[in-house]
Amino acid sequence: MSMVSLPGLKDLIESISRERNLPRLAVQSAIREALIKGYERYRRAQNLERKQFDEDYFDNFEVELDIDGEGFRVLSTKTIVEEVNNSDHQISLDEVQQVAPEAQLGDSVVLDVTPDQGEFGRMAAMQTKQVLAQKLRDQQRQMVQEEFQDLESTVLQARVLRFERQSVILAVSSTFGQPEVEAELPKREQLPNDNYRANATFKVYLKKVSQGQQRGPQLLVSRADAGLVVYLFANEVPEIEDEVVRIVAVAREANPPSRYVGPRTKIAVDTLDRDVDPVGACIGARGSRIQVVVNELRGEKIDVIRWSPDPATYIANALSPARVDEVRLMDTETRQTHVLVAEDQLSLAIGKEGQNVRLAARLTGWKIDIKDKAKYDHAAEDAKFTAARAQYTPEEDDIDLEELEDEENQIEELEDLEDEAFDTNDEE
């Protein structure tokens, strides 16, 4: 069998495998695919008969690598027929029976169709190099996807590499000991107080591993996601890791709408152990535990509050550090509530540019209106909500079956007209 020589093939496979951290079999597969594309280019260039090569024309061709001999062969699987119409895909029964008398019509044989060393051509070699580079990139993307798919929604250590437009490109390493891969930290996922200088290290939350073969980093990471706060507390508070204390809800505003308002997070915690103070466990002695989290988030304000099954108590706790005098659950269906506070607590309860009440609403799932207790009119507010509920209460009218049937018939007629219109357009 003939062979096209590839000097240094064995060393090439070893070096690519080592540099790109790919298995040797994956590298060999990429080389075979690249060589078959190079062979296609060679055949198209040698197409003196001007044959039409379909996209799947070369599907019956394959490349066999000879690692020790440092070369390759091109093999073609052909079907045995009585009369040959396409010599690339077929071979005559008479020709095969000269070497294999037992051959039958419809059988398949594999033949060596390797071109001569000098015929392969410079253009085919260039095509092979281009395809090989692409296939190796595809192999790496596939490995990254498989490796990091199970790490979504976890926290990784990252190092700043460079900046692209408003995004920061980071190098992240997984727990499997693989080399670092690139991840993108978009502008919206960055913290305003972070200093993204070259080689600075950060903890990042892996939000998404992209599918497909797109260019650029496949990993989308975040410093602004609430999942990062949950991880930091779980890592710092043993009671959370031991499931004695649980995090019930988190509301985070890492990138406030105004530059005059700093990042802030509210986190609700609870425990079933009466002897454990969940808030105290998260804060730690003299604030030691929460300070570690605050430092990692570059000074972000964090309110740890006690969750309660009673909505009124939960809402009052969520508005910390403001003191709440009364919580009135005005409408449990639409989850609207009025919170009454003293005049000197109004600004604290609302927060700078409404941040405190906004986060409390997200944390509890209730629409919160802060009211001055001294000016609040209980009777008037109750009457207002009663009237609103009456206005939107659906009346139980009798259903006219004939009217309903007429409406259904009208809908069917409209659908028939639409179908006819589409059919007419298709004919045109």
C-alpha positions in Angstrom: 0.0 0.0 0.0 1.2 3.5 -0.9 1.6 6.2 1.7 2.1 10.0 1.9 5.0 10.7 4.2 4.4 13.1 7.1 7.9 13.5 8.8 7.6 14.3 12.5 4.0 13.1 12.8 4.5 11.3 16.1 6.2 14.3 17.7 3.5 16.6 16.3 0.8 14.6 18.0 2.7 14.6 21.3 3.4 18.3 21.2 -0.2 19.3 20.3 -1.6 16.9 23.0 0.7 18.5 25.6 0.2 22.2 24.6 -3.5 22.0 24.2 -4.1 19.5 26.9 -6.0 17.2 24.5 -5.9 13.4 24.5 -3.7 11.9 21.8 -6.8 10.1 20.3 -8.6 13.5 20.0 -5.5 15.0 18.2 -5.3 12.0 15.8 -9.0 12.4 15.0 -8.5 16.1 14.2 -5.6 15.3 12.0 -7.5 12.6 10.1 -10.4 15.0 9.5 -8.0 17.7 8.3 -6.3 15.3 6.0 -9.5 14.1 4.4 -10.4 17.8 3.8 -7.0 18.2 2.2 -7.6 15.2 0.0 -11.0 16.6 -1.1 -9.2 19.9 -2.1 -6.7 17.8 -4.0 -9.4 15.9 -5.8 -11.3 19.0 -6.7 -8.1 20.6 -8.1 -7.5 17.4 -10.2 -11.1 17.3 -11.5 -10.4 17.2 -15.2 -13.8 15.6 -16.0 -15.6 18.5 -14.2 -17.6 16.2 -12.0 -20.1 17.7 -9.6 -19.0 16.8 -6.1 -21.9 17.0 -3.7 -21.4 17.8 0.0 -21.5 14.1 1.0 -19.6 12.9 -2.1 -16.5 12.0 0.0 -18.3 10.3 2.8 -17.0 6.9 1.7 -13.4 8.1 2.0 -11.3 7.9 5.2 -7.7 8.6 6.2 -5.6 6.0 8.0 -2.7 7.3 10.0 0.5 5.3 10.3 2.0 6.8 13.5 5.2 4.7 13.5 5.7 5.0 9.7 4.9 8.8 10.0 2.5 9.0 7.1 -1.1 8.5 6.0 -3.1 6.6 3.5 -6.5 7.4 1.9 -9.0 4.5 1.8 -12.2 4.4 -0.2 -15.2 2.0 0.5 -16.7 0.9 -2.8 -19.8 -1.1 -3.7 -19.4 -4.1 -6.1 -21.6 -3.6 -9.2 -22.1 -5.2 -12.6 -21.5 -1.9 -14.5 -19.5 1.0 -13.0 -21.1 4.5 -13.2 -19.0 6.2 -10.6 -15.4 4.9 -10.0 -15.1 6.7 -6.7 -18.0 4.8 -5.2 -18.3 1.6 -7.3 -16.1 -1.2 -8.6 -16.9 -3.9 -11.1 -17.5 -7.5 -10.0 -15.1 -8.8 -12.6 -12.3 -6.7 -11.3 -12.8 -7.8 -7.7 -13.2 -11.5 -8.5 -9.7 -11.5 -10.0 -8.4 -11.3 -6.4 -11.4 -12.4 -4.5 -13.4 -15.0 -6.4 -16.0 -15.3 -3.6 -17.1 -11.7 -4.0 -20.8 -11.0 -4.7 -22.7 -8.1 -6.2 -23.7 -5.6 -3.5 -20.7 -6.4 -1.3 -18.4 -3.6 -0.2 -14.6 -3.5 -0.5 -12.0 -1.0 0.9 -9.4 0.1 -1.6 -6.2 2.2 -1.2 -6.6 5.4 -3.2 -3.7 7.3 -1.7 -2.2 9.9 -4.1 1.5 10.0 -4.9 3.6 12.1 -2.6 4.2 14.8 -5.1 0.6 15.0 -6.3 -0.9 16.0 -3.0 -0.1 19.6 -3.7 0.6 22.8 -1.9 -3.0 24.0 -1.8 -4.2 20.7 -0.4 -1.5 21.0 2.3 -2.6 24.5 3.2 -6.2 23.4 3.4 -5.1 20.6 5.7 -3.4 23.1 8.0 -6.4 25.4 8.2 -8.8 22.6 8.9 -6.5 21.1 11.5 -6.4 24.4 13.4 -10.2 24.6 13.3 -10.7 21.0 14.4 -8.3 21.4 17.3 -10.2 24.5 18.4 -13.5 22.6 18.2 -12.0 19.8 20.3 -10.9 22.2 22.9 -14.3 23.9 23.0 -16.0 20.5 23.4 -13.7 19.6 26.3 -14.3 22.9 28.0 -18.1 22.5 27.6 -18.0 18.9 29.0 -15.7 19.9 31.8 -17.5 23.0 33.0 -21.1 21.9 32.3 -21.4 20.4 35.8 -19.8 23.4 37.4 -22.6 25.9 36.4 -23.9 27.8 39.3 -20.7 27.3 41.3 -17.9 29.7 42.2 -14.5 29.5 40.6 -11.2 31.3 41.2 -10.3 33.7 38.3 -7.4 35.8 37.2 -7.6 38.9 35.0 -6.0 38.4 31.6 -7.0 41.3 29.4 -9.8 43.7 28.5 -12.1 43.5 25.4 -14.4 46.5 24.9 -16.2 46.7 28.3 -15.7 43.0 29.2 -13.0 41.6 31.3 -11.4 38.3 30.0 -10.5 36.1 32.9 -8.6 32.8 33.2 -10.4 30.3 35.4 -9.3 26.9 36.5 -11.7 24.0 37.4 -11.5 21.5 40.2 -10.3 18.8 37.8 -6.7 20.1 37.5 -7.1 21.2 33.9 -5.2 24.2 32.5 -6.8 27.6 32.7 -9.5 28.5 30.2 -10.9 31.9 29.3 -14.1 33.3 30.7 -16.0 36.5 30.0 -17.1 38.9 32.7 -19.4 41.4 30.9 -19.9 45.0 32.1 -23.3 44.3 33.7 -21.8 41.5 35.8 -18.9 43.5 37.2 -18.8 45.2 40.6 -18.3 49.0 40.6 -15.7 48.8 43.4 -13.6 46.1 41.8 -10.2 46.9 40.4 -9.7 44.7 37.4 -6.0 45.2 37.0 -3.9 42.6 35.1 -3.3 39.3 37.1 -5.7 40.4 39.9 -7.6 37.4 41.3 -11.3 37.2 42.1 -13.9 34.7 43.0 -16.5 34.5 40.2 -19.9 32.8 39.8 -20.2 30.6 36.7 -23.5 31.6 35.2 -23.5 29.8 31.9 -21.5 27.5 29.7 -22.3 28.4 26.1 -23.2 25.7 23.5 -22.1 25.6 19.9 -18.9 26.5 18.1 -18.9 30.3 18.5 -15.6 32.1 18.8 -14.4 33.6 22.1 -14.8 32.4 25.6 -17.5 29.8 26.3 -17.8 30.6 30.0 -19.9 33.5 31.2 -19.1 34.5 34.8 -20.4 37.1 37.2 -19.4 39.1 40.2 -22.9 40.6 40.6 -25.0 37.4 40.8 -26.7 36.7 44.1 -25.3 33.1 43.9 -21.8 34.5 44.7 -23.1 35.9 48.0 -24.7 32.6 48.9 -21.5 30.8 48.2 -19.4 33.2 50.3 -21.7 32.8 53.3 -21.8 29.0 52.9 -18.0 28.9 52.7 -17.6 31.2 55.8 -20.4 30.0 58.1 -20.1 26.3 59.2 -23.7 26.3 60.3 -24.8 26.9 56.7 -22.6 24.2 55.3 -23.9 21.8 58.1 -27.5 22.8 57.1 -28.2 24.0 60.7 -28.8 27.5 59.2 -30.4 27.9 55.8 -30.5 30.8 53.4 -34.1 31.3 52.5 -33.9 34.3 50.1 -31.4 36.8 48.7 -32.0 40.2 47.1 -29.0 41.9 45.6 -28.4 45.2 43.9 -24.8 45.0 42.8 -25.1 47.7 40.2 -27.5 50.3 41.5 -29.2 52.6 38.9 -27.5 55.6 40.4 -23.8 56.1 41.0 -24.7 57.9 44.2 -26.0 54.6 45.7 -23.6 51.8 46.6 -24.1 48.1 46.1 -26.2 46.4 48.7 -27.5 42.9 49.5 -30.3 41.6 51.8 -30.1 38.0 52.9 -32.8 36.1 54.9 -31.8 33.2 57.0 -33.6 30.7 59.3 -33.0 27.7 61.5 -35.0 24.9 63.0 -32.6 24.7 66.0 -33.9 26.8 68.8 -30.5 27.1 70.3 -28.9 28.7 67.2 -29.2 32.3 66.3 -29.1 32.3 62.5 -28.4 36.0 62.1 -25.6 35.9 64.8 -24.1 32.8 63.1 -23.8 34.6 59.8 -22.4 37.8 61.4 -19.9 36.0 63.7 -18.1 37.3 66.8 -17.6 41.1 66.4 -18.7 40.8 62.8 -15.8 38.6 61.8 -17.6 36.3 59.4 -19.6 38.9 57.6 -16.6 41.0 57.3 -14.8 38.4 55.2 -17.8 38.4 52.8 -17.9 42.2 52.7 -14.1 42.3 51.9 -14.5 39.9 49.0 -17.3 42.0 47.6 -15.2 45.2 48.0 -17.2 46.9 50.7 -20.7 46.0 49.6 -23.3 46.6 52.4 -25.0 43.4 53.5 -28.1 43.1 55.7 -28.7 39.7 57.3 -32.2 39.4 58.5 -34.3 36.7 60.2 -36.8 35.0 58.0 -40.3 34.4 59.4 -43.3 32.4 58.2 -45.5 35.4 59.2 -45.4 37.9 56.3 -45.8 41.0 58.6 -42.9 40.0 60.8 -40.8 39.1 57.7 -41.5 42.4 56.0 -40.6 44.3 59.2 -37.3 42.4 59.5 -36.6 43.0 55.8 -36.7 46.8 56.2 -33.8 46.7 58.7 -32.1 48.8 59.9 -35.3 50.9 60.1 -37.7 50.5 63.0 -41.1 49.5 61.9 -44.2 50.3 64.1 -46.9 48.4 62.1 -47.2 46.2 59.0 -50.7 46.2 57.4 -51.3 43.4 54.9 -53.8 45.3 52.7 -54.4 42.7 50.0 -52.9 39.2 50.3 -53.9 38.3 46.7 -52.0 41.1 45.1 -49.5 41.0 48.0 -49.7 44.7 48.8 -48.8 46.0 52.2 -48.6 49.3 54.1 -45.7 49.7 56.5 -46.1 52.4 59.2 -43.0 54.0 60.6 -42.2 57.1 62.7 -41.4 60.3 60.9 -37.7 60.0 61.8 -37.6 56.5 60.3 -39.1 57.3 56.9 -35.8 58.1 55.1 -34.1 55.1 56.7 -36.9 52.7 55.7 -37.1 54.0 52.2 -33.3 54.2 51.8 -31.2 56.3 49.5 -33.1 56.6 46.2 -35.5 53.9 47.5 -32.9 51.1 47.6 -33.8 49.8 51.1 -37.5 49.3 50.4 -36.8 48.1 46.8 -34.6 45.3 48.1 -37.0 44.5 50.9 -39.8 44.1 48.3 -37.6 41.7 46.2 -36.7 39.7 49.3 -40.2 39.2 50.6 -42.2 39.3 47.3 -44.6 41.9 48.6 -45.3 45.4 47.2 -44.3 47.7 50.1 -45.6 51.2 50.7 -43.9 53.1 53.5 -46.3 55.5 55.3 -45.8 58.1 58.1 -47.6 56.6 61.1 -48.7 60.0 62.4 -50.4 61.0 59.1 -51.9 57.6 58.3 -55.7 57.3 58.1 -56.6 53.7 58.8 -60.3 54.0 57.8 -59.7 55.9 54.6 -57.0 53.4 53.4 -59.2 50.4 54.3 -62.1 51.9 52.4 -59.9 52.6 49.4 -58.7 48.9 49.2 -62.3 47.6 49.8 -63.5 49.7 46.8 -60.6 48.6 44.6 -61.3 44.9 45.4 -65.0 45.3 44.6 -64.3 47.0 41.3 -62.1 44.2 40.1 -64.1 41.2 41.5 -65.4 39.3 38.4 -69.2 39.1 38.3 -70.7 35.6 38.0 -73.0 36.2 35.0 -74.8 33.3 33.3 -73.0 32.1 30.2 -75.1 32.3 27.0 -74.3 29.1 25.2 -75.7 30.3 21.9 -73.5 33.5 22.0 -70.5 31.3 22.9 -71.3 29.0 19.9 -71.6 32.0 17.6 -68.2 33.3 18.7 -66.6 29.9 18.1 -68.1 29.7 14.6 -66.8 33.2 13.9 -63.3 32.2 15.0 -63.4 29.1 12.8 -64.5 31.2 9.8 -61.6 33.6 10.4 -59.1 30.7 10.6 -60.4 29.3 7.4 -60.0 32.7 5.7 -56.4 32.9 7.0 -55.7 29.4 5.7 -57.1 30.3 2.2 -55.0 33.5 2.2 -51.8 31.5 3.1 -52.6 28.9 0.4 -53.0 31.7 -2.2 -49.7 33.3 -1.3 -48.0 29.9 -1.5 -49.4 29.3 -5.0 -48.2 32.8 -6.1 
